[in-house]
Amino acid sequence: MDMPKTLEVTCTSGDCELDMFEMHYTYDMPDDVGITDFSCPYCGETEGLEEIEL
């Protein structure tokens, strides 16, 4: 069994003070869930979220 996904995200909204956060998916998270399904936990925006590619 593969490990659950970890997604590193940044918010690029000009008024947001959040630099980066990580989301740790559970094994039950559908495979097609991605960054567009979430909003920034600090400012609430959805448009400024970008996945950080490591």
Order of alpha helices (4+ residues) and beta strands (2+ residues): beta-beta-beta
